[in-house]
Amino acid sequence: MNQFEILYQQAISDPTFLALLASDTPAALQSIGIDPTPEIVSSVQNALASIVALNGQLSPPNITAAATPFVS
């Protein structure tokens, strides 16, 4: 398994690791044996930001909020 696969598997299977990856990217990378060079840290942070933005775009709309004007 290459380093990307290790990072991916850890991020999707361990919510604690994912939280650390978002809050302290270098420490999270080091914890799984990846050298946190500035380029790698930046790439991971950019990828996380893109995933968060995509999740916002793909999440279902808040039907309750949308229905509020019609509920008495």
C-alpha positions in Angstrom: 0.0 0.0 0.0 1.5 3.4 -1.0 1.4 6.5 1.3 -1.6 8.0 -0.5 -3.6 4.8 0.1 -2.6 4.7 3.8 -3.7 8.4 4.2 -7.0 7.8 2.4 -7.8 4.6 4.3 -7.0 6.3 7.6 -9.0 9.4 6.8 -12.2 7.4 5.8 -12.0 4.9 8.6 -10.9 6.9 11.7 -12.9 10.1 12.6 -10.3 11.0 15.2 -7.6 10.9 12.6 -9.7 13.0 10.2 -10.3 15.6 12.9 -6.5 15.7 13.5 -5.8 15.9 9.8 -8.1 19.0 9.6 -6.7 20.7 12.8 -3.0 19.7 12.7 -2.2 18.4 9.3 1.6 17.9 9.9 1.0 15.9 13.1 -1.6 13.7 11.5 0.7 13.0 8.5 3.6 12.2 10.8 1.4 9.8 12.9 1.0 7.6 9.8 4.6 7.9 8.6 4.3 10.6 6.0 6.9 13.3 6.0 4.8 16.5 6.2 6.7 18.7 3.7 5.2 22.1 3.1 4.0 20.9 -0.3 2.3 17.8 1.0 0.7 19.7 3.9 -0.6 22.4 1.5 -2.0 19.7 -0.9 -3.8 17.8 1.9 -5.3 21.1 3.2 -6.4 22.1 -0.2 -8.0 18.7 -0.8 -9.8 18.8 2.5 -11.1 22.3 1.7 -12.4 21.0 -1.7 -14.1 18.0 -0.1 -15.8 20.3 2.4 -17.0 22.6 -0.3 -18.2 19.7 -2.5 -20.1 18.2 0.5 -21.9 21.5 0.9 -22.9 21.5 -2.8 -24.0 17.9 -2.8 -25.8 17.7 0.5 -29.6 17.6 0.3 -31.3 20.9 0.9 -32.6 21.6 4.4 -36.3 20.9 3.7 -37.4 22.2 7.1 -35.8 25.6 6.5 -37.2 25.7 3.0 -40.7 24.9 4.3 -40.7 27.5 7.1 -42.5 30.2 5.1 -45.3 27.8 4.4 -45.8 26.4 7.9 -48.2 28.2 10.2 
